[in-house]
Amino acid sequence: MGLKKTIASTVSDAKVQDFQSLSLSKSTLVWVFRTMVMFTLLYDAEAWAVTQKEIRKLTTFQMRCLWDILGLTSWDRCRNADVLEECEEATMRDQLRLKNL
């Protein structure tokens, strides 16, 4: 399966997950996101030749999940860098770079 199909199928499968519907603490939700969702999404990433467009799509997915975990909406006017810092999560570009090492 090609990279584009892998990203598209993983992102579409994970979109149905609503993190706020789970009655868990934020730290637990971030842990679940990091260990289950990101692991699945970035599985075999070291073999990918990722373009800027694909990085943007992956980053958008990552931020949507984290915003949902924190209970934020677009009306909250919070910067993505602040969300990443609060969740102690690395940017998608950095995570891909680490996978390729």
BELBELFEN-V806923 format. One record per residue. N is the residue number from 1. RES is the residue in one letter. PSI is psi as a letter, one per 30 degrees, with the letter a starting at -180 (none if undefined). BURIAL is + if it has 9 or more other C-alpha atoms within 8 Angstrom, else -. Layout:
n & res & psi & burial
N & RES & PSI & BURIAL
N & RES & PSI & BURIAL
This chain:
n & res & psi & burial
1 & M & k & -
2 & G & l & -
3 & L & e & -
4 & K & e & -
5 & K & e & -
6 & T & e & +
7 & I & e & +
8 & A & e & -
9 & S & e & -
10 & T & e & +
11 & V & e & +
12 & S & e & -
13 & D & e & -
14 & A & f & -
15 & K & f & -
16 & V & f & -
17 & Q & k & -
18 & D & j & -
19 & F & e & +
20 & Q & f & -
21 & S & f & -
22 & L & k & -
23 & S & i & -
24 & L & l & -
25 & S & l & -
26 & K & e & -
27 & S & e & -
28 & T & e & -
29 & L & e & +
30 & V & e & +
31 & W & e & -
32 & V & e & +
33 & F & e & +
34 & R & e & +
35 & T & e & -
36 & M & e & -
37 & V & e & +
38 & M & e & +
39 & F & e & +
40 & T & e & -
41 & L & e & +
42 & L & g & -
43 & Y & k & -
44 & D & g & -
45 & A & f & +
46 & E & f & -
47 & A & f & -
48 & W & k & -
49 & A & j & -
50 & V & k & -
51 & T & l & -
52 & Q & e & -
53 & K & e & -
54 & E & e & +
55 & I & e & +
56 & R & e & -
57 & K & e & -
58 & L & e & +
59 & T & e & +
60 & T & e & -
61 & F & e & +
62 & Q & e & +
63 & M & e & +
64 & R & e & -
65 & C & e & +
66 & L & e & +
67 & W & e & +
68 & D & e & +
69 & I & e & +
70 & L & f & -
71 & G & g & -
72 & L & l & +
73 & T & l & -
74 & S & f & -
75 & W & f & -
76 & D & f & -
77 & R & h & -
78 & C & k & -
79 & R & k & -
80 & N & e & -
81 & A & e & -
82 & D & e & -
83 & V & e & +
84 & L & e & +
85 & E & e & -
86 & E & e & -
87 & C & f & +
88 & E & h & -
89 & E & k & -
90 & A & l & -
91 & T & l & -
92 & M & e & +
93 & R & e & -
94 & D & e & -
95 & Q & e & +
96 & L & e & +
97 & R & e & -
98 & L & e & -
99 & K & e & -
100 & N & f & -
101 & L & none & -
